[in-house]
């Protein structure tokens, strides 16, 4: 689901709960050099971005969640650097540099929009879709190990036009989004050890006030290494995560 489907409280990344339920981490997909293949977005394919969702924990009836919510899906033509992991309400980046600052950024309420970006309000049919072979793009099961959201050419063109850009000439754009890490997955399955040797930066994560985390050295925004947890279906080429 995206924010329009969420009726809880956006107090923090903990979704209005009093305990440390989870946190958000950012993703960025770069699409470039496509006008020669799809001039003016003609026949431009739907972009399906999948993310790790549910995992069996040990028994057939035990499942843990990895990502349970997506928010802040937006389109723009400006590249965001590693120090620009999360947008403030004014469209600028949250201050990073210390674990405390990163924790604040990851727990910001609501959906903020980057300056020069346009927030997408995707229909239900394009949100929380299955990304499992045989049911890709459909509702699927709550136990799908991969789920996805879909961004169409129309979504992108409308966003670019709203920004005053000409979609018939723009040949590079970015899709920014935030995925919510479910708490139980981290603690019950010890994913910090499973996905990170040493600091969690190897997979792009910052886990619950880890004191030796270096957000400047490793990057608190899109960082190579996170692609093991989300990527794009049916798109060849480099992944910028």
N, C-alpha and C positions, 0 to 999 in steps of 0.2 A: 504494500500500500504506500501511497505517498501522503503528504501532509493533509490534503483535503479529506482523506479518509480517516484521519487520526482524531479521536475525540478525547484523548487524554490531555494532560497538562504538559506544556513545553517549558517546564521549570528549568531543566538541564537535560543533558544527554541521558540522564536516568529516567526520563519520561515521566517526571512528576513523582517518582517514588522516593522514599526517604533513605534508601540504601543505594550503594553503588551498583546499579543495575547494568550499566553498560556505558558505551561511549561511541562517538562517531569517528570514522576515519574517511579521508577524502579520496576520490578517484577522478581521473581525467583521461578522456579518450580523445586522441587527435586524429582528425580526418583531413587529408590533404591530397592535392594533385588528382582530383577526381573529375574536373570539368571536361577534360579530354575524352573521358569515357562516358560521362553523364552530363552533357552540356545543358546548362540551365536546370540541373537536377532531373532531367528527363530520364525516366526508368531507374532513378536512384533507389537502391534497395533499402528496405527497413534495416535499421541498426539495432541488433539485439545484444544487449550487454548483460552477461550472466555473472552471478556471484554465488559463492559458496553459501548454502543455506542450512541444511540439516545433516547430521551425521549419526550413524548408529554408534552407541556408546559401548556396547558389549553384549547385550541381549537383543532379541528380535523386537522387544516392546520398549526398549530404552533408547531414546533419541535426545540429542543435544542440538541446540541452535547455535549457529555461528553468526549469521546476519539475519535480523528479523524486521528491518525497516530501511527504506530508502527515502531520502529527502533531498531537497535543494537541487533538483535536476535542472540545469540551465545551459544555455548555448551562448557562446561568444567567440570572437576572433582574436582576442588577446591571450597570449600564452601566460600561464601562471607558473611562477618559479617555485622551488622547493621551500622557500620561506613563506609561501602564501598558501598554507594548508586550508585555512578556514576564513570566510569573509565575515567582517563585522557588519552591523546594520548600515554603515555608511559606504559599504562597498570596498573598503580597504581591508588589508589582512590583519588578523589578530596578531598581537605581539607574541613572539616565540622566544626561544633562547634559554629557557629554564624548564624543568619538568612541571613546575607550578603553572607557568604561563601556558604550556601546551595543554595541561589538564583543563584550564579555563576555556581555551579555544575549542577543545573537543566536546565540551559540555554546554556550549552556547544554546540558548533556547531558539525555537522557531526556525524559519528558513530565511537566511540572509542571501543577498544576491551580490555577486561581484559587479563592480563598476564596469559598464559596457557589456554586461551579459543580460540575457533575458530568461526569466524563470519559466519553465514549462509546466503546464497544468495538464498532465497526461490523463486520458480517459482510463477507466478501470480495466478496459480490455487490453491495455498496454502495460499494466502494472502487475507486479507479483506473479508473472507468468512462469510456467514450467520451462526449464531449460534441459530437461532430461530427454534423451533420444526416444522418440515415439510420441511425445506429448509437448514438443517445443512450441511455445507461443500459446499454449492452452492453460486452463486453470491448474490442472495437475493435482498433485497430492501435497499435503502439508509435510510429508516426509521426503519430498524431492531434495536430493543433495545439491542440486543447482537450480536456482530460480533466476529470473531475468526481468528487465523492463525494456520496452521497445520505443525507439524514437524514429519517426517517419520523416520522409523528405518534406512533407507539408509542415510538420512541426518545426523543422530547421528553417525552412524558407520564411515562415511566419515570424520566427524569432529574429532572423536577420533583417527582415523588412522593418520590424518594430524598432530595431536599432539604427535604422536609416542606411543599412547596407544593401547592396544590390545582389540578390542571390544568384543572378545570372553571371556574375563575374567573380564572386567570392570563391576562392579555390582552396581555402584552409579554414577550419573552425575547430572548436573544442567543445566537448560535452563534459561539464563538471557535475559531480554528484557526491553525496555523502551516504555511506552505509553504516548502519548501527550494529556494533558488535554486541551480541547478547552475552551477558555476564556468565551464565551457567556453563557455556561452552568453554570459556577461558579457564575457569577454576576446576570444573569436573573432569576435563580432558587434558589439562595441563598443556594447552596449545602453545604456551610460551616456549616450552622445551621442544615441542614437536616441530615448530615452524621457525625457531630462531636459535642459532648457536651463539650464545652470549647475548648481546643486546638484541632486542626484537626488531631492529631496523632492517634486518635482512629480508623481512617480508613487509616492511612498511608500517609496522605497528608501534604503538607506544602503550604499554600495558600497565594501567593502574599505578601511577606514581613510582615507576621503576627508577630508582635514584641514580643509576649509572647511565641512564639514557641521555644521549647527546643530540638534541634536535637540530643543532646547527650542522654538526658533522655528518649526520645521517640523513637529514631532511625530514620535515614533518608534513610535507605536502606530497604530491605525486612523486614516487620514487621507484626506480626499477627494482623488482623483487616482489612487489605486491601482486604481480599478475598471476601467481598461483592461486589466488582467491577470487579473482574476477578478470574477465577478458571479454572479447567480442566473438560472437558466433559468425562463421561464414565470411570472415574478412581476413584476407591475407595481407601480410606486411608487418611492419613493426608495431609493437604495442607501447604506448606511452602511458605509464600508470603512476 
